Amino acid sequence: MMKVSGRILICCAALILDLISASAVPRLNSIDDLKKVNFGQSVPTRGLVLLHWFANTVDIDNNNVIRLPFDPDSGDYGSHHYGNYERMLDPLPRGNIRYRYFTVGNIFQETDLELPPHVVHYQSGNEERNRNRIIMRVREQNVGSTIDQVYITQHYETSDHQGTRYDPDQTYRVTVNLLRQIREFPLEGNRMNTLTDLRNRFGSNADDSRLRSLSNTMGSLACLGLLLFIVIEEKHSAAQRNNRPKPAARRNTDVVVNIPETTHFIGFQGVVQSNGITLKVTTGTNGKARIVWGNVPRHLLNEGVMVALYKNNEDENAMISKCIGTGSGSHDTSVPLNEGLQVRLHERKTLYCFWSRKGEEKCRGLEFKNPMPVDIADYNAKLQLFVKDGKACARLYMKKSFREWGTEFKKSWVGFYSSAQTATSDYEWWQWQWATKFQPNPDFEDFSYDIYEYRSGMTAAPGVQARFILQGEVVKARTPIWGE
């Protein structure tokens, strides 16, 4: 009897330990709960980015059944089996149905299906950007596998000397309800009405200028940017306000572009005509074209003139025109900046009252041109910064004889920076791409080079620079800065 009782006690003790282990993991049931996780401080922000990707990748049916669109045994998206040897999570149920734990999110695990660039490269430090994981409990059946538990966790820091163990203090159970809320912030969405809808639905204090800033800087990932703002920045801002001993001046939270102290700007072409008139296209606000004119003589102003913007030197239909009354000035247009744009000066023909139209052309400026490509040191390749529809883009020129570039540049990437003084690790949010992921441009014909492009979501603004990084932070090429 004593032996039997002892076994019963041992089993009961094991059961109690299991229950304690399971109850020790807090649940996150909503975005409000998600704000309790210390993202950006003790928890790298990439954990939230990874969770957002996961929520938008899995399938959730009307019965709250979660299904994976890939096989975790294959290692896709950095997934692998997790043994739960630390007994951090619930013990696996016993019975005819097989359960297993898997983790997903290892960015150094090369497989056929890889995590998207904005998840892989969110943080610059290797340790920080590979600590976060999603743990899922998979229920394996003949009709297919489903997920019945989801956790967000992270490895201990290297300084904790815990090896590859997960930190139980930074492990949270994620409910289906939270996954559904996160799915309302789509992976690709950049419509102002969508952002406004989400802001109002989740009670965010982001004003319209903040939403426009997210749209301009993050492109198709603007909804993710809003989620980060709601979960992290608003929470920290509220905490700062609560801890303030007295009112302070309102901080400007708009996106600021630092313009380096240098006169070596590129990204425009102007022309001085024989009569001294200057006409050019430069970078305006939010990636739009700015018309600039100078030295227009008084007699032409008295007769009446206007400036007009054309698609290129061959175009005969003005995209926009403006009457001018001063010899020098500028005008910000609503036309996205593109190569080829040209300013022309026309006489002004008055029709009725204040209505007028273009008359005879007086002179024209040069077409707007992108800067020339720069050499990638030690390789038969070049990097070019260019603009497309107001967005900063990069172009790679690979010498046709450089056939091994795919292998040589396997770990290489191109990043976009707000200024030449910015550290290599501080590229703009999600504005980067692997060199091997650049897309071929069939419109370019070059007998010496194969040409590949990447179009970022970053606005082409004064000070912007592109850099080619061979591996880690080894910079092999820097473009001249973009500006006026």
C-alpha beads as a LAMMPS data file, in Angstrom:
LAMMPS data file: protein, C-alpha beads

484 atoms
483 bonds

1 atom types
1 bond types

-500.0 500.0 xlo xhi
-500.0 500.0 ylo yhi
-500.0 500.0 zlo zhi

Masses

1 110.0

Atoms # bond

1 1 1 0.000 0.000 0.000
2 1 1 2.822 2.337 0.827
3 1 1 4.355 1.798 -2.639
4 1 1 1.034 2.440 -4.336
5 1 1 0.422 5.527 -2.212
6 1 1 3.906 6.757 -3.019
7 1 1 3.242 6.382 -6.722
8 1 1 -0.033 8.227 -6.363
9 1 1 1.719 11.049 -4.535
10 1 1 4.388 11.252 -7.227
11 1 1 1.761 11.358 -9.970
12 1 1 -0.213 13.998 -8.094
13 1 1 2.927 16.047 -7.560
14 1 1 3.766 15.811 -11.274
15 1 1 0.223 16.854 -12.151
16 1 1 0.433 19.833 -9.795
17 1 1 3.756 20.880 -11.329
18 1 1 2.224 20.628 -14.792
19 1 1 -0.709 22.800 -13.748
20 1 1 1.592 25.351 -12.132
21 1 1 3.728 25.406 -15.283
22 1 1 0.701 25.953 -17.491
23 1 1 -0.850 28.617 -15.264
24 1 1 2.453 30.499 -15.071
25 1 1 2.184 31.574 -18.715
26 1 1 0.035 34.732 -18.947
27 1 1 -2.532 35.066 -21.744
28 1 1 -2.817 37.881 -24.254
29 1 1 -6.409 38.131 -25.431
30 1 1 -6.473 41.562 -27.094
31 1 1 -4.319 44.366 -28.406
32 1 1 -4.806 46.114 -25.076
33 1 1 -3.210 43.051 -23.458
34 1 1 -0.432 43.193 -26.043
35 1 1 0.479 46.662 -24.746
36 1 1 1.494 45.033 -21.448
37 1 1 4.425 43.291 -23.174
38 1 1 7.505 45.457 -22.880
39 1 1 8.225 45.713 -26.609
40 1 1 11.122 47.986 -27.497
41 1 1 12.773 47.568 -24.089
42 1 1 13.138 44.110 -22.499
43 1 1 11.477 42.535 -25.571
44 1 1 12.844 43.335 -29.042
45 1 1 10.201 44.960 -31.249
46 1 1 10.822 42.247 -33.829
47 1 1 8.711 39.951 -31.624
48 1 1 5.644 42.035 -32.462
49 1 1 6.625 42.141 -36.139
50 1 1 6.989 38.342 -36.143
51 1 1 3.610 37.890 -34.419
52 1 1 1.974 40.202 -36.986
53 1 1 3.427 38.122 -39.835
54 1 1 2.288 34.866 -38.176
55 1 1 -1.268 36.105 -37.576
56 1 1 -1.561 37.122 -41.236
57 1 1 -0.028 33.856 -42.489
58 1 1 -2.113 31.215 -40.700
59 1 1 -5.707 30.370 -41.678
60 1 1 -8.442 30.786 -39.036
61 1 1 -11.898 29.425 -39.854
62 1 1 -15.279 30.336 -38.381
63 1 1 -14.848 27.716 -35.652
64 1 1 -11.555 29.321 -34.519
65 1 1 -9.566 26.384 -35.905
66 1 1 -6.032 27.506 -36.863
67 1 1 -4.251 25.834 -39.777
68 1 1 -0.712 26.276 -41.066
69 1 1 -0.194 26.808 -44.816
70 1 1 3.217 25.063 -44.598
71 1 1 4.736 21.948 -43.054
72 1 1 6.722 22.883 -39.900
73 1 1 8.720 19.640 -40.231
74 1 1 10.224 21.044 -43.449
75 1 1 11.963 23.871 -41.609
76 1 1 10.161 26.520 -43.677
77 1 1 10.168 30.036 -42.211
78 1 1 12.797 28.943 -39.692
79 1 1 10.570 26.332 -38.049
80 1 1 11.697 23.250 -36.113
81 1 1 10.508 20.838 -33.417
82 1 1 10.535 22.117 -29.832
83 1 1 10.877 19.540 -27.058
84 1 1 9.644 21.667 -24.118
85 1 1 12.389 20.101 -22.020
86 1 1 12.339 23.050 -19.608
87 1 1 8.627 22.255 -18.964
88 1 1 7.865 25.889 -19.634
89 1 1 4.595 25.035 -21.431
90 1 1 1.742 22.581 -20.960
91 1 1 2.804 18.926 -21.192
92 1 1 1.565 17.341 -24.412
93 1 1 -1.793 15.509 -24.110
94 1 1 -1.628 11.742 -24.244
95 1 1 -3.915 9.600 -26.377
96 1 1 -4.540 8.521 -29.937
97 1 1 -4.021 12.003 -31.343
98 1 1 -0.423 13.108 -31.652
99 1 1 0.613 16.559 -30.426
100 1 1 3.962 18.274 -30.969
101 1 1 5.431 21.709 -30.287
102 1 1 7.163 23.646 -33.064
103 1 1 8.866 27.017 -33.115
104 1 1 8.998 29.410 -36.071
105 1 1 11.109 32.512 -36.673
106 1 1 14.776 31.429 -36.868
107 1 1 16.145 33.812 -39.509
108 1 1 19.459 31.955 -39.877
109 1 1 17.796 28.715 -40.974
110 1 1 17.914 28.556 -44.783
111 1 1 14.964 26.764 -46.394
112 1 1 12.791 27.026 -49.488
113 1 1 10.273 29.316 -47.765
114 1 1 11.890 32.200 -45.913
115 1 1 10.518 34.906 -43.670
116 1 1 9.836 38.197 -45.482
117 1 1 12.550 40.889 -45.439
118 1 1 10.742 43.189 -43.011
119 1 1 10.749 40.388 -40.393
120 1 1 14.295 39.173 -41.075
121 1 1 15.977 42.541 -41.091
122 1 1 13.922 44.497 -38.577
123 1 1 16.751 44.885 -36.041
124 1 1 20.389 45.471 -36.964
125 1 1 22.100 43.387 -34.274
126 1 1 22.228 39.664 -35.049
127 1 1 21.492 38.653 -31.458
128 1 1 18.559 41.032 -31.074
129 1 1 16.955 40.219 -34.392
130 1 1 17.057 36.434 -33.892
131 1 1 15.883 36.078 -30.275
132 1 1 12.129 36.077 -30.882
133 1 1 10.062 32.991 -31.708
134 1 1 6.493 31.834 -32.130
135 1 1 5.778 28.481 -30.449
136 1 1 2.756 26.522 -31.678
137 1 1 1.253 23.287 -30.458
138 1 1 0.314 21.215 -33.500
139 1 1 -2.448 18.617 -33.363
140 1 1 -1.683 15.966 -35.987
141 1 1 -4.605 14.022 -37.478
142 1 1 -5.328 12.053 -40.630
143 1 1 -7.475 14.892 -41.957
144 1 1 -4.650 17.392 -41.479
145 1 1 -2.798 19.283 -38.791
146 1 1 -4.228 22.131 -36.758
147 1 1 -2.841 24.463 -34.104
148 1 1 -4.529 24.585 -30.716
149 1 1 -2.040 26.738 -28.786
150 1 1 0.147 29.691 -29.812
151 1 1 2.838 31.414 -27.765
152 1 1 5.198 34.319 -28.302
153 1 1 8.576 33.984 -26.595
154 1 1 12.262 34.830 -26.859
155 1 1 15.648 33.370 -26.061
156 1 1 17.537 34.663 -23.042
157 1 1 20.111 37.334 -23.797
158 1 1 23.669 36.095 -24.329
159 1 1 24.742 37.897 -21.154
160 1 1 22.371 35.672 -19.128
161 1 1 24.457 32.585 -20.041
162 1 1 21.375 30.399 -20.496
163 1 1 22.304 28.968 -23.888
164 1 1 19.338 28.570 -26.240
165 1 1 16.676 28.328 -23.518
166 1 1 13.558 30.458 -23.753
167 1 1 12.851 33.071 -21.117
168 1 1 9.638 32.073 -19.232
169 1 1 9.246 35.668 -17.974
170 1 1 8.903 36.817 -21.589
171 1 1 6.604 34.019 -22.772
172 1 1 2.906 34.669 -23.418
173 1 1 -0.020 32.583 -24.599
174 1 1 -1.698 34.227 -27.621
175 1 1 -5.431 33.617 -27.994
176 1 1 -7.364 33.285 -31.232
177 1 1 -9.133 36.544 -30.426
178 1 1 -5.824 38.431 -30.395
179 1 1 -4.726 36.763 -33.637
180 1 1 -7.990 37.905 -35.224
181 1 1 -7.445 41.480 -34.038
182 1 1 -3.915 41.530 -35.420
183 1 1 -5.201 40.158 -38.743
184 1 1 -7.244 43.346 -39.085
185 1 1 -3.876 45.056 -39.727
186 1 1 -3.088 43.430 -43.114
187 1 1 0.421 42.618 -44.292
188 1 1 -0.080 44.889 -47.269
189 1 1 -2.346 47.887 -46.900
190 1 1 -1.658 51.559 -47.559
191 1 1 -5.038 53.193 -48.071
192 1 1 -5.788 56.193 -45.889
193 1 1 -9.363 55.048 -45.292
194 1 1 -8.034 51.670 -44.047
195 1 1 -5.598 53.390 -41.668
196 1 1 -8.314 55.786 -40.481
197 1 1 -10.684 52.870 -39.922
198 1 1 -8.118 50.972 -37.836
199 1 1 -7.209 54.068 -35.833
200 1 1 -10.829 54.708 -34.913
201 1 1 -11.639 51.056 -34.210
202 1 1 -8.741 50.590 -31.790
203 1 1 -8.966 54.022 -30.162
204 1 1 -5.593 55.304 -31.342
205 1 1 -4.657 58.972 -30.941
206 1 1 -2.705 58.995 -34.228
207 1 1 -3.782 62.097 -36.136
208 1 1 -4.084 62.335 -39.926
209 1 1 -0.541 63.677 -40.303
210 1 1 0.787 60.621 -38.447
211 1 1 -1.196 58.321 -40.732
212 1 1 0.145 60.099 -43.810
213 1 1 3.661 59.810 -42.407
214 1 1 3.203 56.053 -41.903
215 1 1 1.846 55.760 -45.431
216 1 1 4.788 57.672 -46.917
217 1 1 7.596 56.032 -44.940
218 1 1 6.351 52.437 -44.728
219 1 1 4.537 52.004 -48.020
220 1 1 2.622 48.729 -48.173
221 1 1 3.505 48.004 -44.514
222 1 1 1.700 51.103 -43.238
223 1 1 -0.873 48.993 -41.327
224 1 1 1.936 47.213 -39.494
225 1 1 3.414 50.630 -38.714
226 1 1 0.116 51.707 -37.172
227 1 1 0.033 48.534 -35.051
228 1 1 3.557 49.270 -33.794
229 1 1 2.516 52.835 -33.033
230 1 1 -0.570 51.718 -31.070
231 1 1 1.176 48.967 -29.081
232 1 1 4.527 50.635 -28.426
233 1 1 4.747 54.357 -29.040
234 1 1 1.356 55.360 -27.658
235 1 1 1.941 53.285 -24.533
236 1 1 5.370 54.831 -23.926
237 1 1 4.054 58.326 -24.668
238 1 1 1.239 57.824 -22.153
239 1 1 3.703 56.577 -19.531
240 1 1 5.924 59.596 -20.108
241 1 1 2.942 61.936 -19.717
242 1 1 1.893 60.239 -16.468
243 1 1 5.414 60.504 -15.038
244 1 1 5.872 64.139 -15.985
245 1 1 6.147 66.435 -12.934
246 1 1 4.889 69.387 -14.957
247 1 1 3.661 70.158 -18.486
248 1 1 6.355 70.226 -21.133
249 1 1 6.543 71.562 -24.637
250 1 1 4.818 69.356 -27.185
251 1 1 7.304 67.108 -28.966
252 1 1 7.200 67.148 -32.735
253 1 1 6.626 63.545 -33.786
254 1 1 6.670 64.178 -37.522
255 1 1 9.220 62.390 -39.692
256 1 1 12.368 64.519 -39.886
257 1 1 14.915 64.235 -42.656
258 1 1 18.401 65.321 -41.629
259 1 1 20.133 67.227 -44.416
260 1 1 23.932 66.935 -44.193
261 1 1 26.075 70.049 -44.139
262 1 1 27.334 69.749 -47.671
263 1 1 26.666 71.370 -51.008
264 1 1 27.141 68.143 -52.967
265 1 1 23.493 67.545 -53.778
266 1 1 22.224 65.542 -56.737
267 1 1 18.888 64.641 -58.223
268 1 1 18.136 67.617 -60.470
269 1 1 19.163 69.080 -63.783
270 1 1 18.717 72.737 -64.740
271 1 1 19.728 74.784 -67.752
272 1 1 20.746 78.389 -68.163
273 1 1 19.421 79.625 -71.506
274 1 1 21.233 82.149 -73.676
275 1 1 18.913 84.811 -72.297
276 1 1 19.889 83.842 -68.728
277 1 1 16.614 82.147 -67.737
278 1 1 16.948 79.134 -65.439
279 1 1 14.363 76.331 -65.450
280 1 1 14.663 73.076 -63.532
281 1 1 12.841 70.264 -61.719
282 1 1 13.898 69.439 -58.164
283 1 1 12.698 67.245 -55.319
284 1 1 9.707 68.817 -53.583
285 1 1 7.689 67.625 -50.627
286 1 1 6.531 64.016 -50.216
287 1 1 8.320 62.887 -53.364
288 1 1 6.531 65.368 -55.630
289 1 1 8.128 67.428 -58.382
290 1 1 8.998 71.060 -57.651
291 1 1 9.216 73.572 -60.494
292 1 1 11.989 76.173 -60.055
293 1 1 12.551 79.214 -62.257
294 1 1 14.985 82.121 -62.133
295 1 1 16.169 85.230 -63.967
296 1 1 12.957 85.690 -65.934
297 1 1 13.298 89.230 -67.377
298 1 1 10.860 91.990 -66.455
299 1 1 9.574 92.555 -69.989
300 1 1 8.406 88.913 -70.226
301 1 1 6.692 89.159 -66.845
302 1 1 4.898 92.308 -67.990
303 1 1 3.732 90.547 -71.162
304 1 1 2.555 87.569 -69.120
305 1 1 4.249 84.149 -68.817
306 1 1 3.677 80.798 -67.183
307 1 1 5.742 77.719 -66.356
308 1 1 4.533 74.258 -67.373
309 1 1 5.642 70.743 -66.455
310 1 1 5.972 68.023 -69.118
311 1 1 6.564 64.295 -68.879
312 1 1 9.707 64.545 -71.020
313 1 1 11.332 66.499 -73.821
314 1 1 9.128 64.810 -76.460
315 1 1 5.801 65.389 -74.701
316 1 1 3.466 68.066 -76.061
317 1 1 0.789 67.927 -73.343
318 1 1 1.555 69.817 -70.143
319 1 1 0.836 67.954 -66.910
320 1 1 0.464 71.154 -64.908
321 1 1 0.964 74.881 -65.513
322 1 1 1.213 77.984 -63.337
323 1 1 1.160 81.697 -64.116
324 1 1 4.120 83.540 -62.568
325 1 1 4.641 87.183 -61.703
326 1 1 8.140 87.136 -60.229
327 1 1 11.506 86.643 -61.873
328 1 1 12.517 83.835 -59.505
329 1 1 10.513 81.334 -57.500
330 1 1 9.316 77.780 -57.101
331 1 1 6.064 75.840 -57.145
332 1 1 5.365 72.477 -55.485
333 1 1 3.248 70.304 -57.764
334 1 1 1.154 67.214 -57.113
335 1 1 3.056 65.287 -59.819
336 1 1 5.196 62.386 -58.487
337 1 1 8.881 62.862 -59.229
338 1 1 10.158 60.792 -62.173
339 1 1 13.107 60.850 -64.517
340 1 1 12.480 62.854 -67.683
341 1 1 10.289 65.618 -66.234
342 1 1 10.919 68.977 -67.845
343 1 1 9.945 72.620 -67.214
344 1 1 9.141 75.005 -70.052
345 1 1 8.376 78.715 -70.065
346 1 1 5.392 79.846 -72.161
347 1 1 3.764 83.156 -72.893
348 1 1 0.377 83.505 -71.232
349 1 1 -2.707 83.966 -73.388
350 1 1 -5.598 85.585 -71.546
351 1 1 -9.025 84.311 -72.532
352 1 1 -11.956 85.584 -70.432
353 1 1 -11.534 87.497 -67.185
354 1 1 -8.940 85.506 -65.236
355 1 1 -8.908 82.476 -67.528
356 1 1 -5.678 81.947 -69.448
357 1 1 -3.874 79.287 -71.447
358 1 1 -0.383 78.513 -72.675
359 1 1 0.881 80.436 -75.620
360 1 1 4.160 80.325 -77.538
361 1 1 7.051 78.503 -75.876
362 1 1 9.870 80.807 -74.832
363 1 1 12.479 78.322 -73.554
364 1 1 12.810 74.970 -71.811
365 1 1 15.033 73.358 -69.206
366 1 1 16.811 70.034 -69.315
367 1 1 15.033 66.809 -68.453
368 1 1 15.262 65.689 -64.831
369 1 1 17.939 62.977 -64.618
370 1 1 18.803 60.421 -61.972
371 1 1 22.407 60.429 -60.700
372 1 1 24.963 58.162 -62.312
373 1 1 25.684 54.733 -60.746
374 1 1 28.706 54.266 -58.495
375 1 1 31.125 51.333 -58.450
376 1 1 30.732 48.549 -55.901
377 1 1 34.293 48.251 -54.590
378 1 1 36.234 45.105 -55.592
379 1 1 33.446 43.813 -57.868
380 1 1 32.339 44.247 -61.483
381 1 1 29.086 45.810 -60.371
382 1 1 27.516 49.229 -59.803
383 1 1 24.823 50.753 -57.574
384 1 1 22.478 53.547 -58.613
385 1 1 19.981 55.572 -56.588
386 1 1 16.991 56.622 -58.676
387 1 1 13.424 57.826 -58.265
388 1 1 10.209 56.218 -59.466
389 1 1 6.850 57.843 -58.768
390 1 1 8.383 59.838 -55.926
391 1 1 9.938 56.838 -54.152
392 1 1 13.629 56.164 -53.582
393 1 1 14.742 53.111 -55.582
394 1 1 17.974 51.243 -56.216
395 1 1 19.387 49.711 -59.373
396 1 1 22.181 47.126 -59.540
397 1 1 24.358 46.803 -62.647
398 1 1 26.048 43.397 -62.843
399 1 1 28.767 42.938 -65.452
400 1 1 27.724 40.128 -67.779
401 1 1 31.069 38.417 -67.167
402 1 1 30.363 38.491 -63.400
403 1 1 28.334 35.265 -63.518
404 1 1 28.994 34.273 -59.903
405 1 1 27.447 37.431 -58.430
406 1 1 24.472 35.459 -57.012
407 1 1 26.857 33.423 -54.856
408 1 1 29.201 36.313 -54.026
409 1 1 26.301 38.533 -52.962
410 1 1 24.205 35.859 -51.224
411 1 1 24.337 37.749 -47.909
412 1 1 24.532 41.233 -49.434
413 1 1 21.818 43.857 -49.205
414 1 1 21.020 47.439 -50.149
415 1 1 19.686 49.843 -47.533
416 1 1 18.164 53.306 -47.734
417 1 1 19.201 56.070 -45.313
418 1 1 17.833 59.511 -44.471
419 1 1 21.307 61.082 -44.590
420 1 1 24.950 60.298 -45.316
421 1 1 25.751 60.685 -41.603
422 1 1 23.370 57.896 -40.531
423 1 1 25.047 54.749 -39.198
424 1 1 24.836 51.692 -41.459
425 1 1 22.723 49.831 -38.906
426 1 1 20.179 52.686 -38.808
427 1 1 18.561 52.270 -42.221
428 1 1 14.998 53.516 -42.539
429 1 1 12.211 51.215 -41.294
430 1 1 11.959 48.197 -43.629
431 1 1 13.613 50.163 -46.460
432 1 1 16.126 47.555 -47.638
433 1 1 16.386 44.449 -49.836
434 1 1 18.674 41.470 -50.411
435 1 1 20.789 41.933 -53.552
436 1 1 19.655 38.548 -54.865
437 1 1 15.999 39.602 -54.479
438 1 1 16.293 42.542 -56.883
439 1 1 14.081 42.104 -59.949
440 1 1 15.411 42.146 -63.554
441 1 1 14.446 45.194 -65.605
442 1 1 13.616 44.041 -69.160
443 1 1 13.189 47.649 -70.368
444 1 1 16.928 48.320 -70.074
445 1 1 19.155 47.063 -72.854
446 1 1 22.838 47.102 -72.051
447 1 1 25.471 45.035 -73.809
448 1 1 27.822 45.111 -70.830
449 1 1 25.550 44.794 -67.776
450 1 1 22.542 42.886 -66.501
451 1 1 20.308 45.313 -64.626
452 1 1 18.171 44.635 -61.547
453 1 1 15.935 46.953 -59.540
454 1 1 14.268 47.351 -56.179
455 1 1 11.584 49.939 -55.469
456 1 1 11.312 50.930 -51.815
457 1 1 8.425 52.657 -50.070
458 1 1 10.666 55.499 -48.875
459 1 1 9.946 58.996 -50.160
460 1 1 12.732 60.531 -52.266
461 1 1 13.724 63.486 -50.073
462 1 1 16.824 65.693 -49.728
463 1 1 19.606 63.774 -47.988
464 1 1 18.525 60.234 -48.924
465 1 1 21.327 57.787 -49.692
466 1 1 21.533 54.128 -50.775
467 1 1 24.350 51.815 -49.660
468 1 1 25.469 48.372 -50.781
469 1 1 26.420 46.200 -47.805
470 1 1 28.427 43.070 -48.599
471 1 1 27.706 41.325 -45.293
472 1 1 26.923 42.515 -41.789
473 1 1 27.898 46.188 -41.962
474 1 1 30.679 46.043 -44.565
475 1 1 29.758 48.874 -46.962
476 1 1 31.055 48.452 -50.512
477 1 1 29.247 51.371 -52.175
478 1 1 27.519 54.605 -51.189
479 1 1 25.545 56.717 -53.597
480 1 1 25.860 60.510 -53.474
481 1 1 23.081 62.032 -51.389
482 1 1 19.813 62.984 -52.996
483 1 1 18.647 66.565 -52.749
484 1 1 18.276 69.993 -54.153

Bonds

1 1 1 2
2 1 2 3
3 1 3 4
4 1 4 5
5 1 5 6
6 1 6 7
7 1 7 8
8 1 8 9
9 1 9 10
10 1 10 11
11 1 11 12
12 1 12 13
13 1 13 14
14 1 14 15
15 1 15 16
16 1 16 17
17 1 17 18
18 1 18 19
19 1 19 20
20 1 20 21
21 1 21 22
22 1 22 23
23 1 23 24
24 1 24 25
25 1 25 26
26 1 26 27
27 1 27 28
28 1 28 29
29 1 29 30
30 1 30 31
31 1 31 32
32 1 32 33
33 1 33 34
34 1 34 35
35 1 35 36
36 1 36 37
37 1 37 38
38 1 38 39
39 1 39 40
40 1 40 41
41 1 41 42
42 1 42 43
43 1 43 44
44 1 44 45
45 1 45 46
46 1 46 47
47 1 47 48
48 1 48 49
49 1 49 50
50 1 50 51
51 1 51 52
52 1 52 53
53 1 53 54
54 1 54 55
55 1 55 56
56 1 56 57
57 1 57 58
58 1 58 59
59 1 59 60
60 1 60 61
61 1 61 62
62 1 62 63
63 1 63 64
64 1 64 65
65 1 65 66
66 1 66 67
67 1 67 68
68 1 68 69
69 1 69 70
70 1 70 71
71 1 71 72
72 1 72 73
73 1 73 74
74 1 74 75
75 1 75 76
76 1 76 77
77 1 77 78
78 1 78 79
79 1 79 80
80 1 80 81
81 1 81 82
82 1 82 83
83 1 83 84
84 1 84 85
85 1 85 86
86 1 86 87
87 1 87 88
88 1 88 89
89 1 89 90
90 1 90 91
91 1 91 92
92 1 92 93
93 1 93 94
94 1 94 95
95 1 95 96
96 1 96 97
97 1 97 98
98 1 98 99
99 1 99 100
100 1 100 101
101 1 101 102
102 1 102 103
103 1 103 104
104 1 104 105
105 1 105 106
106 1 106 107
107 1 107 108
108 1 108 109
109 1 109 110
110 1 110 111
111 1 111 112
112 1 112 113
113 1 113 114
114 1 114 115
115 1 115 116
116 1 116 117
117 1 117 118
118 1 118 119
119 1 119 120
120 1 120 121
121 1 121 122
122 1 122 123
123 1 123 124
124 1 124 125
125 1 125 126
126 1 126 127
127 1 127 128
128 1 128 129
129 1 129 130
130 1 130 131
131 1 131 132
132 1 132 133
133 1 133 134
134 1 134 135
135 1 135 136
136 1 136 137
137 1 137 138
138 1 138 139
139 1 139 140
140 1 140 141
141 1 141 142
142 1 142 143
143 1 143 144
144 1 144 145
145 1 145 146
146 1 146 147
147 1 147 148
148 1 148 149
149 1 149 150
150 1 150 151
151 1 151 152
152 1 152 153
153 1 153 154
154 1 154 155
155 1 155 156
156 1 156 157
157 1 157 158
158 1 158 159
159 1 159 160
160 1 160 161
161 1 161 162
162 1 162 163
163 1 163 164
164 1 164 165
165 1 165 166
166 1 166 167
167 1 167 168
168 1 168 169
169 1 169 170
170 1 170 171
171 1 171 172
172 1 172 173
173 1 173 174
174 1 174 175
175 1 175 176
176 1 176 177
177 1 177 178
178 1 178 179
179 1 179 180
180 1 180 181
181 1 181 182
182 1 182 183
183 1 183 184
184 1 184 185
185 1 185 186
186 1 186 187
187 1 187 188
188 1 188 189
189 1 189 190
190 1 190 191
191 1 191 192
192 1 192 193
193 1 193 194
194 1 194 195
195 1 195 196
196 1 196 197
197 1 197 198
198 1 198 199
199 1 199 200
200 1 200 201
201 1 201 202
202 1 202 203
203 1 203 204
204 1 204 205
205 1 205 206
206 1 206 207
207 1 207 208
208 1 208 209
209 1 209 210
210 1 210 211
211 1 211 212
212 1 212 213
213 1 213 214
214 1 214 215
215 1 215 216
216 1 216 217
217 1 217 218
218 1 218 219
219 1 219 220
220 1 220 221
221 1 221 222
222 1 222 223
223 1 223 224
224 1 224 225
225 1 225 226
226 1 226 227
227 1 227 228
228 1 228 229
229 1 229 230
230 1 230 231
231 1 231 232
232 1 232 233
233 1 233 234
234 1 234 235
235 1 235 236
236 1 236 237
237 1 237 238
238 1 238 239
239 1 239 240
240 1 240 241
241 1 241 242
242 1 242 243
243 1 243 244
244 1 244 245
245 1 245 246
246 1 246 247
247 1 247 248
248 1 248 249
249 1 249 250
250 1 250 251
251 1 251 252
252 1 252 253
253 1 253 254
254 1 254 255
255 1 255 256
256 1 256 257
257 1 257 258
258 1 258 259
259 1 259 260
260 1 260 261
261 1 261 262
262 1 262 263
263 1 263 264
264 1 264 265
265 1 265 266
266 1 266 267
267 1 267 268
268 1 268 269
269 1 269 270
270 1 270 271
271 1 271 272
272 1 272 273
273 1 273 274
274 1 274 275
275 1 275 276
276 1 276 277
277 1 277 278
278 1 278 279
279 1 279 280
280 1 280 281
281 1 281 282
282 1 282 283
283 1 283 284
284 1 284 285
285 1 285 286
286 1 286 287
287 1 287 288
288 1 288 289
289 1 289 290
290 1 290 291
291 1 291 292
292 1 292 293
293 1 293 294
294 1 294 295
295 1 295 296
296 1 296 297
297 1 297 298
298 1 298 299
299 1 299 300
300 1 300 301
301 1 301 302
302 1 302 303
303 1 303 304
304 1 304 305
305 1 305 306
306 1 306 307
307 1 307 308
308 1 308 309
309 1 309 310
310 1 310 311
311 1 311 312
312 1 312 313
313 1 313 314
314 1 314 315
315 1 315 316
316 1 316 317
317 1 317 318
318 1 318 319
319 1 319 320
320 1 320 321
321 1 321 322
322 1 322 323
323 1 323 324
324 1 324 325
325 1 325 326
326 1 326 327
327 1 327 328
328 1 328 329
329 1 329 330
330 1 330 331
331 1 331 332
332 1 332 333
333 1 333 334
334 1 334 335
335 1 335 336
336 1 336 337
337 1 337 338
338 1 338 339
339 1 339 340
340 1 340 341
341 1 341 342
342 1 342 343
343 1 343 344
344 1 344 345
345 1 345 346
346 1 346 347
347 1 347 348
348 1 348 349
349 1 349 350
350 1 350 351
351 1 351 352
352 1 352 353
353 1 353 354
354 1 354 355
355 1 355 356
356 1 356 357
357 1 357 358
358 1 358 359
359 1 359 360
360 1 360 361
361 1 361 362
362 1 362 363
363 1 363 364
364 1 364 365
365 1 365 366
366 1 366 367
367 1 367 368
368 1 368 369
369 1 369 370
370 1 370 371
371 1 371 372
372 1 372 373
373 1 373 374
374 1 374 375
375 1 375 376
376 1 376 377
377 1 377 378
378 1 378 379
379 1 379 380
380 1 380 381
381 1 381 382
382 1 382 383
383 1 383 384
384 1 384 385
385 1 385 386
386 1 386 387
387 1 387 388
388 1 388 389
389 1 389 390
390 1 390 391
391 1 391 392
392 1 392 393
393 1 393 394
394 1 394 395
395 1 395 396
396 1 396 397
397 1 397 398
398 1 398 399
399 1 399 400
400 1 400 401
401 1 401 402
402 1 402 403
403 1 403 404
404 1 404 405
405 1 405 406
406 1 406 407
407 1 407 408
408 1 408 409
409 1 409 410
410 1 410 411
411 1 411 412
412 1 412 413
413 1 413 414
414 1 414 415
415 1 415 416
416 1 416 417
417 1 417 418
418 1 418 419
419 1 419 420
420 1 420 421
421 1 421 422
422 1 422 423
423 1 423 424
424 1 424 425
425 1 425 426
426 1 426 427
427 1 427 428
428 1 428 429
429 1 429 430
430 1 430 431
431 1 431 432
432 1 432 433
433 1 433 434
434 1 434 435
435 1 435 436
436 1 436 437
437 1 437 438
438 1 438 439
439 1 439 440
440 1 440 441
441 1 441 442
442 1 442 443
443 1 443 444
444 1 444 445
445 1 445 446
446 1 446 447
447 1 447 448
448 1 448 449
449 1 449 450
450 1 450 451
451 1 451 452
452 1 452 453
453 1 453 454
454 1 454 455
455 1 455 456
456 1 456 457
457 1 457 458
458 1 458 459
459 1 459 460
460 1 460 461
461 1 461 462
462 1 462 463
463 1 463 464
464 1 464 465
465 1 465 466
466 1 466 467
467 1 467 468
468 1 468 469
469 1 469 470
470 1 470 471
471 1 471 472
472 1 472 473
473 1 473 474
474 1 474 475
475 1 475 476
476 1 476 477
477 1 477 478
478 1 478 479
479 1 479 480
480 1 480 481
481 1 481 482
482 1 482 483
483 1 483 484
